[in-house]
């Protein structure tokens, strides 16, 4: 992933849901100021939600499969994200098959919804086609330390 927009996974319910978070920092390179002060570009807020969905897919498949974005039916941006905001990504599975998954979710800051997205369709591809499986395993272990994980597939080497 070019931008790592997940700092921690709080809850992962395999094949069902994920809650993850990201603490934004003024030191990050993505801030844009168009006269209202620094804001996180809206597409990166959506990317944060999609990354949470990717971790849900990987956690559900023993890190063997990951999501590659195909489309999103509906995306609504409600508020700007500012430096220091804590993004909370909540994603849920709408459908999960062998080749594709459909997810929906929200991103909130301080309990206020800043983004909602419905029917995010993803292709499920072998993790090793996009990233080093060992690096993915180390990152997953770091992100899920202290998380509540239920129903996750055992972690195995990517096939």
BELFEN-V193227 format. One record per residue. N is the residue number from 1. PSI is psi in degrees with one decimal (NA if undefined). Layout:
N | PSI
N | PSI
This chain:
1 | 133.0
2 | -51.6
3 | 125.9
4 | 107.1
5 | 18.7
6 | 124.0
7 | -29.2
8 | 143.2
9 | 122.6
10 | -42.6
11 | 132.8
12 | 113.8
13 | 104.8
14 | 136.7
15 | 12.0
16 | -59.8
17 | 161.9
18 | 147.2
19 | 124.5
20 | 167.6
21 | 160.7
22 | 122.5
23 | 117.7
24 | 151.1
25 | 142.5
26 | -21.8
27 | -14.4
28 | 152.1
29 | -4.8
30 | -5.5
31 | 141.2
32 | 139.1
33 | 112.7
34 | 38.8
35 | -5.4
36 | 10.9
37 | 168.9
38 | 134.5
39 | 146.7
40 | 128.4
41 | 134.5
42 | -40.4
43 | -28.6
44 | -28.6
45 | -43.1
46 | -40.4
47 | -39.2
48 | -44.0
49 | -42.1
50 | -36.9
51 | -39.2
52 | -43.0
53 | -38.1
54 | -42.9
55 | -34.3
56 | -46.3
57 | -47.6
58 | -43.9
59 | -28.7
60 | -17.8
61 | 21.0
62 | 29.3
63 | 11.8
64 | -28.2
65 | 151.0
66 | 164.7
67 | 141.0
68 | 119.0
69 | 129.9
70 | -47.3
71 | 166.6
72 | 128.6
73 | -43.3
74 | 126.7
75 | 129.8
76 | 122.0
77 | 123.0
78 | -35.2
79 | 157.7
80 | 150.7
81 | 130.2
82 | 158.6
83 | 135.7
84 | -13.5
85 | 145.2
86 | 114.8
87 | 132.7
88 | 114.1
89 | 125.2
90 | 114.0
91 | 150.1
92 | 148.3
93 | 128.6
94 | -39.2
95 | 152.1
96 | 109.9
97 | -167.6
98 | -32.3
99 | -28.2
100 | 160.6
101 | 151.3
102 | 128.4
103 | 155.8
104 | 160.5
105 | -176.9
106 | 158.6
107 | 127.2
108 | 156.6
109 | 119.1
110 | 32.3
111 | -7.0
112 | 133.6
113 | 125.5
114 | -18.9
115 | 140.9
116 | 145.5
117 | 137.8
118 | 145.9
119 | 58.1
120 | 109.9
121 | 132.4
122 | 140.8
123 | 144.1
124 | 116.0
125 | 154.5
126 | 131.6
127 | -41.8
128 | -17.2
129 | -21.5
130 | -27.0
131 | 161.4
132 | 120.0
133 | -36.0
134 | -39.8
135 | -39.0
136 | -43.6
137 | -45.0
138 | -43.6
139 | -42.8
140 | -45.9
141 | -40.4
142 | -45.0
143 | -32.2
144 | 2.1
145 | 117.3
146 | 0.4
147 | 156.2
148 | 112.0
149 | 128.2
150 | 139.3
151 | 12.3
152 | 144.4
153 | 150.1
154 | 145.4
155 | 125.8
156 | 164.0
157 | 144.8
158 | 138.3
159 | NA
